[in-house]
Amino acid sequence: MKRHEFFSTLGISAGMIFMAPVVSSCSKDSASDPDTGGNTNNNNNGSIDFTLDLSTPTYAALNSNGGSVVKSGIIIARTSSGNFVALASACTHAGTTVGFESSANRFHCSNHSSNFGLDGSVLNGPATSALKKYNTQLTGTNLRIFA
Ligand code: FES
């Protein structure tokens, strides 16, 4: 049996044999982060682990109580007492990015007015699910956000 006859009995054309490596190379994940500043690592298990250098202008808002930034789908805020809080930034109601309200120490969604506490819990709807909370760790001017 010739090669093309063998593949033909399997229902495979020569073109399919050569396409397999091309298709698999298109599915590679990219670990690069298009944002400027910070070093993002989204691990294979989907966990979050990145560090922000608070000495850079990009993250200067976090040097003051009440400041906040959004990076990689996470809102990082510095509360009125100076603690860092990191929560998923997409509102659990319909996905709008929430903002930090320093005067009330809460996260607010301007789309339909849901509010979330510092632990991500729903203070009032229409959202019914909490925002995922991430850990924070400050070392010098480096703020690590991780799952
Ligand atoms: S999208 Fe946030 S309350 Fe509706």
Backbone and ligand atoms as CSV (ligand in chain L), in Angstrom:
chain,resi,resn,atom,element,x,y,z
A,1,MET,N,N,0.847,-1.188,0.000
A,1,MET,CA,C,0.000,0.000,0.000
A,1,MET,C,C,0.889,1.247,0.000
A,2,LYS,N,N,0.564,2.173,-0.890
A,2,LYS,CA,C,1.320,3.415,-0.962
A,2,LYS,C,C,0.836,4.385,0.115
A,3,ARG,N,N,1.698,5.377,0.414
A,3,ARG,CA,C,1.394,6.297,1.514
A,3,ARG,C,C,0.053,7.000,1.323
A,4,HIS,N,N,-0.186,7.507,0.134
A,4,HIS,CA,C,-1.442,8.236,-0.065
A,4,HIS,C,C,-2.637,7.309,0.035
A,5,GLU,N,N,-2.438,6.034,-0.309
A,5,GLU,CA,C,-3.535,5.068,-0.168
A,5,GLU,C,C,-3.799,4.792,1.315
A,6,PHE,N,N,-2.691,4.702,2.098
A,6,PHE,CA,C,-2.834,4.446,3.536
A,6,PHE,C,C,-3.621,5.581,4.210
A,7,PHE,N,N,-3.203,6.844,3.942
A,7,PHE,CA,C,-3.899,7.974,4.556
A,7,PHE,C,C,-5.325,8.088,4.042
A,8,SER,N,N,-5.519,7.711,2.809
A,8,SER,CA,C,-6.848,7.771,2.235
A,8,SER,C,C,-7.791,6.825,2.965
A,9,THR,N,N,-7.269,5.621,3.353
A,9,THR,CA,C,-8.119,4.685,4.085
A,9,THR,C,C,-8.477,5.222,5.464
A,10,LEU,N,N,-7.635,6.126,6.003
A,10,LEU,CA,C,-7.914,6.739,7.305
A,10,LEU,C,C,-8.786,7.986,7.177
A,11,GLY,N,N,-9.054,8.393,5.963
A,11,GLY,CA,C,-9.867,9.589,5.752
A,11,GLY,C,C,-9.067,10.855,5.938
A,12,ILE,N,N,-7.741,10.781,5.802
A,12,ILE,CA,C,-6.871,11.939,6.000
A,12,ILE,C,C,-6.243,12.297,4.673
A,13,SER,N,N,-6.312,13.558,4.311
A,13,SER,CA,C,-5.648,14.009,3.096
A,13,SER,C,C,-4.259,14.512,3.438
A,14,ALA,N,N,-3.380,14.588,2.452
A,14,ALA,CA,C,-2.022,15.071,2.688
A,14,ALA,C,C,-2.032,16.480,3.240
A,15,GLY,N,N,-2.957,17.287,2.816
A,15,GLY,CA,C,-3.045,18.666,3.304
A,15,GLY,C,C,-3.298,18.712,4.800
A,16,MET,N,N,-4.099,17.791,5.324
A,16,MET,CA,C,-4.403,17.770,6.755
A,16,MET,C,C,-3.163,17.439,7.568
A,17,ILE,N,N,-2.293,16.590,7.023
A,17,ILE,CA,C,-1.076,16.210,7.737
A,17,ILE,C,C,-0.168,17.420,7.913
A,18,PHE,N,N,-0.062,18.234,6.881
A,18,PHE,CA,C,0.815,19.395,6.970
A,18,PHE,C,C,0.180,20.545,7.739
A,19,MET,N,N,-1.142,20.576,7.869
A,19,MET,CA,C,-1.822,21.654,8.570
A,19,MET,C,C,-1.725,21.507,10.084
A,20,ALA,N,N,-1.602,20.292,10.585
A,20,ALA,CA,C,-1.633,20.067,12.024
A,20,ALA,C,C,-0.614,20.909,12.785
A,21,PRO,N,N,0.667,20.941,12.370
A,21,PRO,CA,C,1.619,21.762,13.126
A,21,PRO,C,C,1.291,23.249,13.048
A,22,VAL,N,N,0.753,23.710,11.925
A,22,VAL,CA,C,0.415,25.124,11.780
A,22,VAL,C,C,-0.702,25.496,12.733
A,23,VAL,N,N,-1.728,24.672,12.806
A,23,VAL,CA,C,-2.863,24.951,13.667
A,23,VAL,C,C,-2.435,24.957,15.126
A,24,SER,N,N,-1.609,23.998,15.535
A,24,SER,CA,C,-1.218,23.949,16.935
A,24,SER,C,C,-0.357,25.140,17.314
A,25,SER,N,N,0.431,25.670,16.382
A,25,SER,CA,C,1.275,26.813,16.733
A,25,SER,C,C,0.449,28.080,16.916
A,26,CYS,N,N,-0.755,28.123,16.372
A,26,CYS,CA,C,-1.600,29.299,16.537
A,26,CYS,C,C,-2.262,29.346,17.912
A,27,SER,N,N,-2.267,28.239,18.634
A,27,SER,CA,C,-2.975,28.210,19.907
A,27,SER,C,C,-2.067,28.491,21.102
A,28,LYS,N,N,-0.824,28.866,20.842
A,28,LYS,CA,C,0.078,29.169,21.950
A,28,LYS,C,C,-0.420,30.361,22.747
A,29,ASP,N,N,-0.299,30.284,24.064
A,29,ASP,CA,C,-0.653,31.403,24.923
A,29,ASP,C,C,0.489,32.396,24.951
A,30,SER,N,N,0.154,33.625,25.124
A,30,SER,CA,C,1.178,34.654,25.271
A,30,SER,C,C,1.141,35.170,26.693
A,31,ALA,N,N,2.275,35.173,27.358
A,31,ALA,CA,C,2.340,35.653,28.738
A,31,ALA,C,C,2.626,37.141,28.808
A,32,SER,N,N,2.785,37.775,27.645
A,32,SER,CA,C,3.131,39.188,27.676
A,32,SER,C,C,1.928,40.024,28.064
A,33,ASP,N,N,2.198,41.153,28.662
A,33,ASP,CA,C,1.157,42.064,29.107
A,33,ASP,C,C,1.285,43.348,28.304
A,34,PRO,N,N,0.233,43.739,27.587
A,34,PRO,CA,C,0.326,44.931,26.760
A,34,PRO,C,C,0.371,46.219,27.565
A,35,ASP,N,N,0.021,46.171,28.842
A,35,ASP,CA,C,0.039,47.391,29.643
A,35,ASP,C,C,1.470,47.855,29.861
A,36,THR,N,N,1.614,49.139,30.113
A,36,THR,CA,C,2.938,49.642,30.471
A,36,THR,C,C,3.099,49.573,31.971
A,37,GLY,N,N,4.303,49.342,32.394
A,37,GLY,CA,C,4.581,49.272,33.818
A,37,GLY,C,C,4.046,47.996,34.412
A,38,GLY,N,N,4.567,47.641,35.564
A,38,GLY,CA,C,4.109,46.433,36.222
A,38,GLY,C,C,4.590,45.204,35.502
A,39,ASN,N,N,4.606,44.111,36.179
A,39,ASN,CA,C,5.065,42.846,35.634
A,39,ASN,C,C,3.977,41.822,35.892
A,40,THR,N,N,3.266,41.458,34.854
A,40,THR,CA,C,2.114,40.590,35.028
A,40,THR,C,C,2.458,39.152,34.707
A,41,ASN,N,N,1.971,38.258,35.525
A,41,ASN,CA,C,2.117,36.838,35.257
A,41,ASN,C,C,0.789,36.159,35.518
A,42,ASN,N,N,0.132,35.793,34.453
A,42,ASN,CA,C,-1.084,35.008,34.593
A,42,ASN,C,C,-0.669,33.551,34.455
A,43,ASN,N,N,-0.628,32.856,35.557
A,43,ASN,CA,C,-0.139,31.483,35.569
A,43,ASN,C,C,-1.060,30.568,34.786
A,44,ASN,N,N,-0.558,29.387,34.478
A,44,ASN,CA,C,-1.334,28.424,33.703
A,44,ASN,C,C,-2.649,28.065,34.366
A,45,ASN,N,N,-2.690,28.160,35.702
A,45,ASN,CA,C,-3.929,27.806,36.389
A,45,ASN,C,C,-4.884,28.995,36.466
A,46,GLY,N,N,-4.553,30.082,35.774
A,46,GLY,CA,C,-5.440,31.223,35.739
A,46,GLY,C,C,-5.287,32.157,36.914
A,47,SER,N,N,-4.346,31.874,37.805
A,47,SER,CA,C,-4.178,32.747,38.955
A,47,SER,C,C,-3.461,34.031,38.549
A,48,ILE,N,N,-3.599,35.022,39.385
A,48,ILE,CA,C,-3.028,36.345,39.121
A,48,ILE,C,C,-1.820,36.554,40.018
A,49,ASP,N,N,-0.769,37.115,39.470
A,49,ASP,CA,C,0.408,37.449,40.264
A,49,ASP,C,C,1.193,38.522,39.508
A,50,PHE,N,N,1.074,39.759,39.948
A,50,PHE,CA,C,1.859,40.817,39.332
A,50,PHE,C,C,2.231,41.865,40.370
A,51,THR,N,N,3.226,42.658,40.025
A,51,THR,CA,C,3.761,43.649,40.947
A,51,THR,C,C,3.735,45.028,40.289
A,52,LEU,N,N,3.293,46.024,41.055
A,52,LEU,CA,C,3.284,47.411,40.590
A,52,LEU,C,C,4.376,48.171,41.322
A,53,ASP,N,N,5.155,48.939,40.584
A,53,ASP,CA,C,6.164,49.800,41.192
A,53,ASP,C,C,5.516,51.153,41.467
A,54,LEU,N,N,5.234,51.420,42.717
A,54,LEU,CA,C,4.509,52.636,43.085
A,54,LEU,C,C,5.362,53.896,42.941
A,55,SER,N,N,6.639,53.738,42.635
A,55,SER,CA,C,7.482,54.926,42.427
A,55,SER,C,C,7.352,55.450,40.999
A,56,THR,N,N,6.632,54.705,40.135
A,56,THR,CA,C,6.438,55.174,38.761
A,56,THR,C,C,5.167,56.017,38.684
A,57,PRO,N,N,5.152,57.004,37.790
A,57,PRO,CA,C,3.976,57.881,37.668
A,57,PRO,C,C,2.691,57.112,37.352
A,58,THR,N,N,2.786,56.000,36.659
A,58,THR,CA,C,1.601,55.237,36.275
A,58,THR,C,C,0.767,54.836,37.494
A,59,TYR,N,N,1.446,54.554,38.602
A,59,TYR,CA,C,0.740,54.068,39.794
A,59,TYR,C,C,0.814,55.056,40.953
A,60,ALA,N,N,1.125,56.312,40.644
A,60,ALA,CA,C,1.277,57.335,41.678
A,60,ALA,C,C,0.006,57.514,42.508
A,61,ALA,N,N,-1.153,57.230,41.929
A,61,ALA,CA,C,-2.422,57.394,42.663
A,61,ALA,C,C,-2.446,56.534,43.923
A,62,LEU,N,N,-1.688,55.450,43.921
A,62,LEU,CA,C,-1.711,54.549,45.076
A,62,LEU,C,C,-0.809,55.024,46.211
A,63,ASN,N,N,-0.149,56.157,46.020
A,63,ASN,CA,C,0.681,56.709,47.093
A,63,ASN,C,C,-0.125,57.587,48.037
A,64,SER,N,N,-1.392,57.798,47.698
A,64,SER,CA,C,-2.266,58.614,48.547
A,64,SER,C,C,-3.482,57.799,48.967
A,65,ASN,N,N,-3.886,57.979,50.212
A,65,ASN,CA,C,-5.100,57.306,50.668
A,65,ASN,C,C,-6.274,57.753,49.797
A,66,GLY,N,N,-7.082,56.790,49.374
A,66,GLY,CA,C,-8.231,57.089,48.523
A,66,GLY,C,C,-7.946,56.921,47.042
A,67,GLY,N,N,-6.686,56.716,46.677
A,67,GLY,CA,C,-6.335,56.554,45.265
A,67,GLY,C,C,-6.613,55.149,44.776
A,68,SER,N,N,-6.726,55.019,43.473
A,68,SER,CA,C,-6.952,53.690,42.898
A,68,SER,C,C,-6.455,53.645,41.462
A,69,VAL,N,N,-6.158,52.448,40.991
A,69,VAL,CA,C,-5.792,52.205,39.591
A,69,VAL,C,C,-6.448,50.882,39.175
A,70,VAL,N,N,-6.624,50.726,37.866
A,70,VAL,CA,C,-7.131,49.466,37.318
A,70,VAL,C,C,-6.054,48.898,36.421
A,71,LYS,N,N,-5.727,47.645,36.638
A,71,LYS,CA,C,-4.741,46.965,35.797
A,71,LYS,C,C,-5.119,45.499,35.656
A,72,SER,N,N,-5.080,45.027,34.453
A,72,SER,CA,C,-5.302,43.606,34.166
A,72,SER,C,C,-6.592,43.086,34.773
A,73,GLY,N,N,-7.653,43.889,34.702
A,73,GLY,CA,C,-8.959,43.444,35.190
A,73,GLY,C,C,-9.100,43.473,36.695
A,74,ILE,N,N,-8.194,44.184,37.359
A,74,ILE,CA,C,-8.246,44.282,38.821
A,74,ILE,C,C,-8.170,45.746,39.208
A,75,ILE,N,N,-9.039,46.164,40.144
A,75,ILE,CA,C,-8.944,47.511,40.675
A,75,ILE,C,C,-8.205,47.429,41.999
A,76,ILE,N,N,-7.169,48.242,42.109
A,76,ILE,CA,C,-6.362,48.287,43.325
A,76,ILE,C,C,-6.594,49.653,43.946
A,77,ALA,N,N,-7.011,49.651,45.200
A,77,ALA,CA,C,-7.329,50.909,45.874
A,77,ALA,C,C,-6.568,51.011,47.178
A,78,ARG,N,N,-6.316,52.253,47.577
A,78,ARG,CA,C,-5.723,52.526,48.890
A,78,ARG,C,C,-6.817,53.173,49.723
A,79,THR,N,N,-7.214,52.502,50.759
A,79,THR,CA,C,-8.352,52.944,51.554
A,79,THR,C,C,-8.005,54.207,52.342
A,80,SER,N,N,-9.011,54.755,53.002
A,80,SER,CA,C,-8.801,55.970,53.788
A,80,SER,C,C,-7.849,55.730,54.955
A,81,SER,N,N,-7.708,54.458,55.366
A,81,SER,CA,C,-6.766,54.142,56.441
A,81,SER,C,C,-5.409,53.685,55.911
A,82,GLY,N,N,-5.233,53.714,54.590
A,82,GLY,CA,C,-3.926,53.406,54.012
A,82,GLY,C,C,-3.692,51.952,53.652
A,83,ASN,N,N,-4.710,51.120,53.813
A,83,ASN,CA,C,-4.556,49.713,53.436
A,83,ASN,C,C,-4.838,49.529,51.949
A,84,PHE,N,N,-4.184,48.553,51.347
A,84,PHE,CA,C,-4.419,48.259,49.937
A,84,PHE,C,C,-5.476,47.170,49.809
A,85,VAL,N,N,-6.353,47.350,48.836
A,85,VAL,CA,C,-7.397,46.374,48.533
A,85,VAL,C,C,-7.374,46.127,47.029
A,86,ALA,N,N,-7.448,44.863,46.631
A,86,ALA,CA,C,-7.470,44.520,45.204
A,86,ALA,C,C,-8.665,43.614,44.940
A,87,LEU,N,N,-9.520,44.054,44.010
A,87,LEU,CA,C,-10.719,43.294,43.660
A,87,LEU,C,C,-10.836,43.200,42.141
A,88,ALA,N,N,-11.513,42.173,41.676
A,88,ALA,CA,C,-11.841,42.109,40.249
A,88,ALA,C,C,-12.606,43.374,39.902
A,89,SER,N,N,-12.259,44.008,38.778
A,89,SER,CA,C,-12.843,45.315,38.471
A,89,SER,C,C,-14.163,45.238,37.710
A,90,ALA,N,N,-14.501,44.073,37.182
A,90,ALA,CA,C,-15.738,43.950,36.402
A,90,ALA,C,C,-16.920,43.682,37.325
A,91,CYS,N,N,-17.878,44.587,37.307
A,91,CYS,CA,C,-19.085,44.415,38.122
A,91,CYS,C,C,-19.729,43.072,37.803
A,92,THR,N,N,-20.162,42.379,38.825
A,92,THR,CA,C,-20.745,41.054,38.636
A,92,THR,C,C,-22.163,41.113,38.082
A,93,HIS,N,N,-22.715,42.312,37.950
A,93,HIS,CA,C,-24.056,42.432,37.370
A,93,HIS,C,C,-23.990,42.377,35.846
A,94,ALA,N,N,-23.239,43.291,35.239
A,94,ALA,CA,C,-23.167,43.310,33.776
A,94,ALA,C,C,-21.785,43.686,33.251
A,95,GLY,N,N,-20.788,43.639,34.127
A,95,GLY,CA,C,-19.418,43.755,33.653
A,95,GLY,C,C,-18.811,45.135,33.569
A,96,THR,N,N,-19.525,46.164,33.965
A,96,THR,CA,C,-18.961,47.518,33.937
A,96,THR,C,C,-17.816,47.623,34.954
A,97,THR,N,N,-16.785,48.362,34.604
A,97,THR,CA,C,-15.660,48.536,35.516
A,97,THR,C,C,-16.081,49.404,36.698
A,98,VAL,N,N,-15.849,48.898,37.890
A,98,VAL,CA,C,-16.227,49.636,39.094
A,98,VAL,C,C,-15.151,50.664,39.425
A,99,GLY,N,N,-15.537,51.650,40.209
A,99,GLY,CA,C,-14.597,52.664,40.678
A,99,GLY,C,C,-14.548,52.642,42.198
A,100,PHE,N,N,-13.497,53.250,42.745
A,100,PHE,CA,C,-13.368,53.297,44.202
A,100,PHE,C,C,-13.860,54.647,44.701
A,101,GLU,N,N,-14.751,54.614,45.686
A,101,GLU,CA,C,-15.243,55.837,46.316
A,101,GLU,C,C,-14.581,55.956,47.678
A,102,SER,N,N,-13.569,56.800,47.739
A,102,SER,CA,C,-12.788,56.891,48.972
A,102,SER,C,C,-13.608,57.463,50.128
A,103,SER,N,N,-14.550,58.343,49.834
A,103,SER,CA,C,-15.328,58.958,50.917
A,103,SER,C,C,-16.191,57.929,51.647
A,104,ALA,N,N,-16.580,56.878,50.941
A,104,ALA,CA,C,-17.419,55.847,51.547
A,104,ALA,C,C,-16.652,54.534,51.747
A,105,ASN,N,N,-15.377,54.503,51.328
A,105,ASN,CA,C,-14.575,53.284,51.414
A,105,ASN,C,C,-15.309,52.096,50.791
A,106,ARG,N,N,-15.785,52.287,49.571
A,106,ARG,CA,C,-16.505,51.230,48.879
A,106,ARG,C,C,-16.232,51.317,47.385
A,107,PHE,N,N,-16.637,50.295,46.675
A,107,PHE,CA,C,-16.497,50.263,45.222
A,107,PHE,C,C,-17.888,50.453,44.624
A,108,HIS,N,N,-17.944,51.323,43.618
A,108,HIS,CA,C,-19.239,51.701,43.060
A,108,HIS,C,C,-19.269,51.416,41.564
A,109,CYS,N,N,-20.381,50.863,41.112
A,109,CYS,CA,C,-20.599,50.671,39.684
A,109,CYS,C,C,-21.557,51.751,39.209
A,110,SER,N,N,-21.096,52.560,38.283
A,110,SER,CA,C,-21.912,53.684,37.828
A,110,SER,C,C,-23.012,53.267,36.862
A,111,ASN,N,N,-22.960,52.023,36.385
A,111,ASN,CA,C,-23.940,51.597,35.384
A,111,ASN,C,C,-25.340,51.455,35.985
A,112,HIS,N,N,-25.462,50.659,37.060
A,112,HIS,CA,C,-26.779,50.481,37.701
A,112,HIS,C,C,-26.691,50.673,39.210
A,113,SER,N,N,-25.603,51.264,39.662
A,113,SER,CA,C,-25.447,51.698,41.066
A,113,SER,C,C,-25.263,50.589,42.092
A,114,SER,N,N,-24.698,49.468,41.701
A,114,SER,CA,C,-24.328,48.486,42.720
A,114,SER,C,C,-23.143,49.025,43.507
A,115,ASN,N,N,-23.073,48.637,44.773
A,115,ASN,CA,C,-21.934,49.000,45.622
A,115,ASN,C,C,-21.364,47.748,46.252
A,116,PHE,N,N,-20.043,47.763,46.428
A,116,PHE,CA,C,-19.321,46.615,46.983
A,116,PHE,C,C,-18.433,47.087,48.125
A,117,GLY,N,N,-18.339,46.262,49.151
A,117,GLY,CA,C,-17.493,46.580,50.300
A,117,GLY,C,C,-16.026,46.300,50.016
A,118,LEU,N,N,-15.181,46.638,50.976
A,118,LEU,CA,C,-13.741,46.447,50.809
A,118,LEU,C,C,-13.360,44.978,50.665
A,119,ASP,N,N,-14.225,44.089,51.116
A,119,ASP,CA,C,-13.964,42.647,50.948
A,119,ASP,C,C,-14.594,42.114,49.660
A,120,GLY,N,N,-15.180,42.986,48.868
A,120,GLY,CA,C,-15.800,42.586,47.603
A,120,GLY,C,C,-17.260,42.220,47.728
A,121,SER,N,N,-17.782,42.139,48.937
A,121,SER,CA,C,-19.175,41.725,49.136
A,121,SER,C,C,-20.140,42.779,48.593
A,122,VAL,N,N,-21.313,42.317,48.203
A,122,VAL,CA,C,-22.340,43.218,47.675
A,122,VAL,C,C,-22.959,43.994,48.831
A,123,LEU,N,N,-22.911,45.323,48.732
A,123,LEU,CA,C,-23.586,46.170,49.728
A,123,LEU,C,C,-25.011,46.445,49.294
A,124,ASN,N,N,-25.170,46.653,47.994
A,124,ASN,CA,C,-26.514,46.763,47.406
A,124,ASN,C,C,-26.439,46.453,45.918
A,125,GLY,N,N,-27.542,45.876,45.411
A,125,GLY,CA,C,-27.623,45.454,44.027
A,125,GLY,C,C,-27.925,46.585,43.090
A,126,PRO,N,N,-28.184,46.162,41.860
A,126,PRO,CA,C,-28.696,44.853,41.439
A,126,PRO,C,C,-27.690,43.698,41.416
A,127,ALA,N,N,-26.407,43.934,41.521
A,127,ALA,CA,C,-25.461,42.814,41.567
A,127,ALA,C,C,-25.800,41.926,42.760
A,128,THR,N,N,-25.613,40.622,42.568
A,128,THR,CA,C,-25.900,39.681,43.653
A,128,THR,C,C,-24.676,38.868,44.055
A,129,SER,N,N,-23.605,38.985,43.278
A,129,SER,CA,C,-22.384,38.218,43.578
A,129,SER,C,C,-21.242,39.170,43.924
A,130,ALA,N,N,-20.406,38.717,44.827
A,130,ALA,CA,C,-19.261,39.517,45.269
A,130,ALA,C,C,-18.210,39.630,44.171
A,131,LEU,N,N,-17.406,40.684,44.273
A,131,LEU,CA,C,-16.226,40.816,43.426
A,131,LEU,C,C,-15.125,39.937,44.019
A,132,LYS,N,N,-14.392,39.249,43.166
A,132,LYS,CA,C,-13.291,38.400,43.653
A,132,LYS,C,C,-12.214,39.272,44.284
A,133,LYS,N,N,-11.734,38.851,45.436
A,133,LYS,CA,C,-10.707,39.605,46.140
A,133,LYS,C,C,-9.344,38.950,45.939
A,134,TYR,N,N,-8.318,39.786,45.810
A,134,TYR,CA,C,-6.944,39.305,45.646
A,134,TYR,C,C,-6.108,39.786,46.828
A,135,ASN,N,N,-4.999,39.098,47.047
A,135,ASN,CA,C,-4.090,39.464,48.134
A,135,ASN,C,C,-3.178,40.601,47.676
A,136,THR,N,N,-2.727,41.404,48.623
A,136,THR,CA,C,-1.758,42.458,48.333
A,136,THR,C,C,-0.612,42.351,49.330
A,137,GLN,N,N,0.581,42.728,48.872
A,137,GLN,CA,C,1.759,42.703,49.737
A,137,GLN,C,C,2.699,43.827,49.299
A,138,LEU,N,N,2.956,44.769,50.209
A,138,LEU,CA,C,3.825,45.899,49.894
A,138,LEU,C,C,5.224,45.635,50.427
A,139,THR,N,N,6.202,45.716,49.533
A,139,THR,CA,C,7.610,45.600,49.917
A,139,THR,C,C,8.329,46.799,49.322
A,140,GLY,N,N,8.719,47.726,50.167
A,140,GLY,CA,C,9.314,48.973,49.673
A,140,GLY,C,C,8.277,49.722,48.851
A,141,THR,N,N,8.582,49.955,47.586
A,141,THR,CA,C,7.596,50.607,46.705
A,141,THR,C,C,6.941,49.606,45.759
A,142,ASN,N,N,7.201,48.327,45.974
A,142,ASN,CA,C,6.613,47.300,45.108
A,142,ASN,C,C,5.370,46.703,45.759
A,143,LEU,N,N,4.258,46.828,45.058
A,143,LEU,CA,C,2.997,46.279,45.548
A,143,LEU,C,C,2.659,45.050,44.715
A,144,ARG,N,N,2.653,43.907,45.376
A,144,ARG,CA,C,2.339,42.647,44.695
A,144,ARG,C,C,0.848,42.351,44.846
A,145,ILE,N,N,0.219,41.960,43.749
A,145,ILE,CA,C,-1.186,41.539,43.749
A,145,ILE,C,C,-1.190,40.091,43.295
A,146,PHE,N,N,-1.783,39.245,44.112
A,146,PHE,CA,C,-1.741,37.815,43.765
A,146,PHE,C,C,-2.963,37.103,44.322
A,147,ALA,N,N,-3.247,35.938,43.704
A,147,ALA,CA,C,-4.405,35.142,44.124
A,147,ALA,C,C,-4.026,34.244,45.282
L,1,FES,S1,S,-23.239,46.629,35.572
L,1,FES,FE1,FE,-22.778,47.184,37.614
L,1,FES,S2,S,-24.701,47.429,38.544
L,1,FES,FE2,FE,-25.179,46.819,36.531
